[in-house]
């Protein structure tokens, strides 16, 4: 029995009405297997954000099919999409989106509310996720006391606390300096080595080249890029 790809896009087009109509994605085909580490690169306006919104079930294709874990997402209504998103997809953004007046542990625990984690397990899962990103010693701190890199690592812990099938990261190093960016990318590689399927959307070539596969998006079309490793 063949294991379905985590992500399968089949002839996906996403259009926005005009005038003139804009096709942000054009006949995109993409397969991401379990345990893959993919980067999607492209300049501003190339369709990266549209791709992220589709992959994260925040938007729907105008044409074509998106299969997540072998299941057509077209058949899901909005509450079902929200439930699948909560259980199967973790998000990391350029802005950390942490609640400033809640300690680190609570910020991570909040992500378990929408993902079906039993109440009795939430704190233990959050502590384990923070240990996983090397921040077990910061559980009681407020986000404002942390460095930018530490805040992004809290955001990563929040994204992985519910053991998602897929982690989507949108410009995850965009607010970080080069040294801190390297630490966050090292963390992503650790998570990937643990078996997490990872898609990073970036315009930073150094970030993109750390992935095992890269696709470029240009004017809404995808093309595979040969990586050095």
N, C-alpha and C positions, 0 to 999 in steps of 0.2 A: 504494500500500500504506500503510495507516494504521500509524503507530508506536504500539505499545501503551503505555499509561500505565505509569510505573514502579511505582505502587501502585494497585491496584484492590480495594477491599473491596465485596463484594456481599452485602447482607442478613446481615451478621455479628452474631451474638449470642455473648456469652461468659458462661456461667453457672457459678457455684460452688455445689456441693451444700450443703444446709443440714442440719437445718431452721433457719430457712426457707431455701429456695434463693435465692441472690442473683444477679440479672442485672446484671453490671457494665457490659456493653455490650448495647444493644437494637436489633436490626435496623439496623445501621450501614452506610451506603453512602458511599464516599469514593473519589474519583479524583484522583490526583496525577500530573500530566504531567511529562515530562522537562524539567528546568530550572525547575520550580516552586519557590516559597519559601512554605511554609505554616507557620502557627503554630496550635497546638491549645491552647486556653485552657479553664480551668475550675477550680473550687474543689477543695480536698482532698476525696477520696472520690467524685469525679464520674466516674471511669473513665479518667483520663489514663494512669495507670501500666499498667492493663490494655491500653489501646490501644498504648502503647509496646512492651509485651512481645509483642503480636501482630505489630506492624509489624516488629519486630526478630527475628522467628522464634524467640523465646524461649518462646512459648506458641502454642496452636492455638485457632481458633474452636470453640465448641460446635456452632454452626450457621452456615452460610454459607461463602463462598469468599474466599480472599485470593490474588490474582494478583500476582506480582512480576515485572516485565518481561514480562508476558503469559503467564507460566507458573503453573499452579495449584500452590500450595505444599502442598495437601492430599496430593499424590501423593509427597511427599518423605519418606523415613525420617529418623531422627535424624542419622545421619552426613552424609546429603545436605544436611539443613537447616544443619548446622554449617558445611559447605563453602560453601554459598551465602551464609550470614551472613558468613563470613570474606572472601569475594571481593566481595560486592555491597553490604554495609552497613557504614557506619562509625558508631560510637557516641561521644557526648560526654555525660558525666554531671555532676551538680552536684559530687560529690566527684571529685577528679581521678584517683584510682586509679593514681598513679605509684609505681614501685618506688623507695623512698627511697635505697637503696644502689647504684643503677645510674645512671650519667650519663644526661643527657637523650638523647643519640644512641641509647644502648642501649634506653631506654624506648620510643623510636619504632620502632627496628628490631624489637623483639619482636613488634610487631603484624604484621610481614610473615611470621612463621612459619606463620600459619594462613590465609594469603590467596593462596598459590600464587605469591608473588614468588620468582623464582630466587635462590638464595643469592648469586650473584655480583653481583646488582643491589641487594641489601638496603641496604647502607650508602649507596650513591649515592641511592637513593630516600628514605631517611630524612633525609639531608642536604638534599635538595631540598624535602622536606616542611617541614623546619624553616626553610629560607629563605622558604618560602611564608607562614609565620606570623610572619616577621620575627624569628626567633630563631637565625639562623645563627651568631651570635657566642656562643651559649650551649651549644654541643654537648657540651662536656666538663664542664659544671656538674652537680652533684647537685641534685635537685629542691628540697631543703630550703633552698638558698641563693636560690632564685627567689622573686619576689613571687607572690601569688595569681593575678594576671592572666597572668603568664608561665607558671605551672604549667598554667593552663587552656589557654593557647596550645600548650603541649607536648601536652596531651591532644587538642587539635584536630589537630595534626600527626600524631599517632599514628592518629587516626581516618581521615585522608585519605591516608596513605602508600601504601595499596594501590589508590588510585584507585577508590573505591566508586561504585556507581550512585546511592546514597542515603546521606545523612548524617542520623542521628537524634540530636537534642540534647535531653536531659531536664533542665530547669531549669538551663541552662548558666551562668547568672549568679547562681545562688542563693547562692553563697559569696563574692560579689564586691561591692565598694562601687560606687556609681553611676558614678564616673568609669571604673573598670576595666571595669565591665559594658559601658559604651559602646564601649570599645576592642575587647572581644571580639565585640560585635555588628557593629562595623565590619568585623572580620575575616570574620565569616560572610557579610557582604554582598559582600566581595571574592571569596570562594569561590563564591558564587552567581553573581556576574558572570562567573566563569570557566566556568559551565555546570553546577555541581553542583546536584543536586536536594536540597532541604533541608527537613526537618520539625523544628520546634522546639516542644517541649511546655513550657508555662510558665503560671504564675499571674500573671505580671507584665505588666500592660497595656502598659507602655512597650516591653517586649521584643516582645510580640505584634504591636504596631502597626508594627513595622519590616518585617514580612513583607508580601509582596504579596497574600496571602490568609490569612484567619483563619477557623477553625471553632471554635465553642464546644461543649463537652461538658457536659451537665447531666443528672445521673441516668442516665448511660449512653446518652444520645441526642445526636446531632450536629445542629448547625444552623450554616449559613454566616453569617458576620458581614461587614457592609460595611465595608471599610477606607477610610481617607481618601484613599489614593493609588492 
